[in-house]
Amino acid sequence: MNAGTWFVQLNAWQVMALGLAFFGALYLLGGLGMTWLTRALSRRGMGRPLDTRPLKPVQLRREWRQSLHSVLIFGTGMIVPWGFLQLGWAHLAPTASAGRIALEIVALMIWNDVHFWINHRLLHTRSLVRFHGDHHRSVVTTPWSTYSFHPIEALMLGNVILLPMVVHDFCFWSLAAVPVLSLLLNVIGHSNYDFFPHVSNTHALAASRRHHLHHARPAGNYGFALAFMDRIMRTQVTTDTVPAARSAR
């Protein structure tokens, strides 16, 4: 029995329990791993922190509390793609070569950037910004800021695989890779650490710097890991436009 068949044969309660364990583990491992990595790199003089100001009081507790809500939404929300499969609205490819899986993952991660930019830009509109303010309370970001969302924001960002599922029969492992890679890239973006200080802001390796600039000056840099949507939509932020009090020191 392949993984896709096994997943489809689970019942609803098993799917939600699996989802909670999966997203909870992702968040915990991502936060702990990135905290350890940035501290280790800093001790060795590799890269640099982006903002050295102390965190606001109770910031970490607030991030953990809000992230718990997001884990609950993402985890129990696995019932939706499972439901699509049960209803026949989507299907999983029974077999797939390594090459096909790699191509599907690339396509899904490009879509992830497009989907994120659209929803993130909507969250900065007058109608929806009140739901995004919870995330921006973390001006100095931490790896634990990654899932620190209002529930409405979590619902908007958590539906990324649904549209692709109805237009193409993906391999189970391609779809499963999306939250893993998304968490990895998101925790890098919120690490408050410049891993490659000498590359430009638009470079693929400058994702953490771009997102730091977004938290410092929210009107811009709405993209996820890559910069192509901000270039296309002309919403890039540069270091020259960040208020001095919030730029890295």
N, C-alpha and C positions, 0 to 999 in steps of 0.2 A: 504494500500500500504506500503510495507516495504522499508527500506532505499535504498537497492540495486536497486529495481525497480524505485524508485523516481530518483536516480542518472542517470540511463540509459536513462530515458525519458527527461532529460534536453537537451537543445540544446548546441551547441559548445560555444556560447558566454556566456551562463549561467555557463557552466563548468569552463571557464577561470576566470570569475568574482568570482565564489565561491572559486576557487583555490587561487586567489590573496588575498581575504579576510582571508582565512584559514591560509595560510603561513605567511601573514603579522601579524595576531593576535598571532600566535605561537611565532614568533620572538620577538615581542614586549613584550608579557607576560613573555616569558622565560628570556629575558634580564633584565627586571625590577624585576621579582621575584627573580632571582639569585643574583642580586646586593643587594637587600634588605636582603636576607637570609644571605649572607656572612658577611655583615656589622653587622647584629644582632648577629650572632655567634661570630664574633670577639670581639664585646663589652662584651660578656659573657665569653670570654676566652675558647670557645669551638672550637677546631681545630686551624688552623693557616694559614695565607697567605703563599703562596709558594715563591713568588718573590716580594719583597717590593720596588723594584726600581720604580721610576716614569715612567709613560707612555711616549712614544715618542711624540713630538709635533704633533698635528692634528691627532693622531692615531684614536681617537674615530670617528672623522668625516670621515676618510677614511674607517673605518669598517662599519659605517652606510651606506656610499655610495655604497660600494661593496656588502653589504648585501641586499640593495634595488635591485641590479641587480639579486642576487640569488633568492630573493622572486619573482621577475618577471618571472624568468626561471622556478622555482618550481611551481608557481601558474598557469601560462599559460600552463606549461607542463602537467597539469592534463588532457589536451585534449588527450594525448597519451594513458593512460590506458582506458579512456572513449572510444577512438577510437577502441581499441582492443575489447571492449565489443560490440560496434556497428557492427564491422566486423565479429563477431563470432569467433575471435581468442582466446577469453577468455570468461568465464562465471562466474557469481556469484552464490553461493549456495543460494537457495531461503529461506531456514530456517537453523538454526544451534542452537544447545544447548550451554549453557554457557561453558560446558566442552570442546566442540569442538572449540569454539572461543578461549578459553585459550590455548589449544594445538596449534592452528594455530598461535597465537601471539608468543608463545615461538619459534616455528619453524621459523617464519619470522624474529625474532630478532637474532636468531643464524645465519640465512642467511645474515642478515644485517651486522653482524660482519665479515663474510667471504667476502662479497661483498666489504665492506669498506677496508679491508686489501688489497685485490687484486688491487683495484683502487688507494688506497693511495700509495701502493708500486710502481705502474706504474707511479704515479705522481712524484716519487722521482728518476725516471730514467733520463738519460741525455736528452732523446727526449722530455719528458713532464714536466720536473722540472720547466721550465720557466712559466708554467701555475699555478704552485703551490706556486711560490715565493710570490705572493700577500698575501696568507694566512700566510706565515711565516714572513712577515714583522712585525707581532704582536709577538715579542719575549716574552714580558710580556703580557699574554693573558687576555682577559676580557670576560664577558658573551656575549658581542657584537661581539666578534671574531667568533662566532659560524657559521654564514653564510657568513663570509667575504672571498669569493672565487672569483677567476677568472671565467668568464662564462663557459669556457671549463671544469673546475673542477666541477662546479655546474651541468653541463650536465652529467658528468660521475657519480657523486654520486647520482643524482636525479632519476636514472632509476632502483632503487633497487627492486621495486615490479614487474617489467615487466616479468622477467623470471618466478618467482613463479606463476604469473597469468596464464601463458600458460600451466603449468604442473599440476595445481590443481585448483578446483573451490572453492575459498575462500569465506568466509562470508564478506560482505561489511565492517562490523565493525572491522574485523581482519585486513583488508588492511588499513583502516582509522587509526588504532592504530599505525601503523609503523611510520609515520612522527611525531606523537605526542610523542611517546616514544623515537624516535631518537633525536628529538629536546631536550627533557628533559635530556637524557644522554649526548648529545653533549654540552649542556650548562654547565653541571656539569664538563665535561672534560676541558672546557675553563674557568672555574670559577677562576683559579689561587688561589684555596683554598684547603688545605688538611683537609678534614672533619674527617678523622680517622688516625691521625699521627702514631698510634702504630701498624697498620696492615702492612703486607709486600707489596712490590711493585706489586706482582702478585695477591694479594687479590682482589676480586670483588669490594670491597669498596674503592680501591685505584685508580680508573679510572682517577681522576683529577691529581693525582701525576704522573701517567704514561704519560699522555698527556703533562703535563708540562715538563717532561723530554724529550719528543719528540721535543717540541719547543726549548728547550735548546740545545739538540744535535739531529738534524734531522735524523741521520742515524740509525734509529731503532724505536721501539714502534709504529709500523704502525697500530696496532689494534684499535678498536673502544672502546666499553665499557668493554669488557672482554679481558683477556690476552691469551686465548688459541691459537689464530693464531700466535702470536709472539713466544709462546713456541714451537709450531709445526715447525715453519719456522726459529727458532733460531735468531729472530730479536729483542730480548729484550734489553732494556737499563736499567742499574742500576744507582743508585746515584754515584757510584764510577767512572763512566765514563763520568759524566757531568762536563764540564769546571767550575772551581771554580767561575769565574766571573758571571756565569749564574745560579748557584744553589741557592736554597732558603736560605735566611739569617734569 
